[in-house]
Amino acid sequence: MLTALGGCEAQLDVHVNAALNVGLTPEEIVEALTHSAVYCGIPKALNATFAAKKVFAERGLLPLGQQPTPGTQAGAPSA
């Protein structure tokens, strides 16, 4: 809903942080925002994604796709 409204980046920051706190991964959050582009339009979805990216950067979660998955250790080779 916040993505569709646009101009709610401060509230998106709070919700992205909350989503991370309850266990969503950054990839899942970006996936949901990408999906919203179909309904809200690319510009609003991009603005929401940039707001999420700012939160990820503040938490040291960038670049995406390089965090260890549950059950693996950082630096351990994957099978």
C-alpha distance (Angstrom), angle and dihedral (degrees) to the residues before:
residue distance angle dihedral
M1 . . .
L2 3.80 . .
T3 3.79 89.7 .
A4 3.81 91.1 53.1
L5 3.80 92.8 48.6
G6 3.79 94.3 52.4
G7 3.78 123.1 -157.4
C8 3.81 91.4 62.5
E9 3.79 98.4 107.4
A10 3.82 93.6 130.9
Q11 3.81 90.5 55.6
L12 3.82 90.8 44.2
D13 3.82 88.4 56.8
V14 3.80 89.6 57.5
H15 3.80 93.3 46.7
V16 3.80 94.6 46.0
N17 3.80 89.8 50.9
A18 3.81 89.8 48.8
A19 3.82 91.2 49.3
L20 3.80 90.3 52.4
N21 3.81 90.5 47.1
V22 3.81 92.1 56.2
G23 3.79 93.5 48.9
L24 3.79 110.2 -89.4
T25 3.78 114.4 141.2
P26 3.80 121.9 -127.9
E27 3.80 87.7 -114.3
E28 3.82 91.4 56.8
I29 3.79 91.1 49.6
V30 3.81 93.0 49.6
E31 3.81 89.3 46.6
A32 3.81 91.0 55.5
L33 3.80 91.8 47.4
T34 3.81 91.1 48.5
H35 3.80 89.4 51.3
S36 3.82 89.6 52.3
A37 3.83 90.3 62.0
V38 3.81 89.6 77.9
Y39 3.79 90.5 59.0
C40 3.82 103.8 30.7
G41 3.78 102.8 29.6
I42 3.78 131.9 -104.9
P43 3.84 97.6 -85.3
K44 3.82 94.7 56.0
A45 3.80 92.5 42.6
L46 3.81 90.3 51.0
N47 3.80 91.7 49.7
A48 3.81 89.6 52.0
T49 3.81 91.0 47.0
F50 3.80 91.0 51.5
A51 3.83 89.4 50.9
A52 3.82 89.3 51.4
K53 3.81 91.1 46.7
K54 3.81 89.1 55.1
V55 3.83 89.7 54.8
F56 3.81 91.1 47.0
A57 3.81 90.0 51.6
E58 3.81 91.9 49.2
R59 3.81 89.0 53.2
G60 3.80 94.2 45.2
L61 3.81 93.2 -114.3
L62 3.81 97.7 131.4
P63 2.97 134.8 139.8
L64 3.78 95.7 45.6
G65 3.76 120.3 -133.6
Q66 3.79 94.8 36.2
Q67 3.79 100.1 86.2
P68 3.79 116.5 108.1
T69 3.78 113.9 -101.4
P70 3.80 118.9 -122.8
G71 3.79 110.6 -77.0
T72 3.81 95.6 26.3
Q73 3.77 131.4 92.1
A74 3.77 124.8 -125.3
G75 3.78 109.7 -101.5
A76 3.80 94.1 18.7
P77 3.80 114.7 126.3
S78 3.77 113.5 -110.7
A79 3.79 120.0 -125.8
